[in-house]
């Protein structure tokens, strides 16, 4: 595995895991910041708006299998949602690392060719 691909995978994994930790911090009742975010709702609302795509896909996937019951998501739907959120942020990290890697390589290329001559 090349260094570039390993870096993309590592950044994707870190971003995916960070999204899980951040979701727990801003949304869970067991979070140490739960009482703060009860009255300061800007950050949890923003995080929910950013993650609307995985939530909608989780609902679409979970509804036909009967995981959405009376009064909200059941544990299967929550599990599907967290997996999709991890995949969403993994893809963002993977793609941004590739984009920034190409930009940095393009900026370094003229310098490297000038030094070789």
Protein Blocks (a to p, Z undefined) as FASTA:
>chain_A
ZZklmmmmmmmmmmmmmmmmmmmmmmpmkbmklmmmmmmmmlmmmmmmmmmmmmmmmmmm
mmmnopacehiacfklmmmmmmmmmmmmmmmmmmmmmmmmmmmmmmmmmmmmmmmZZ
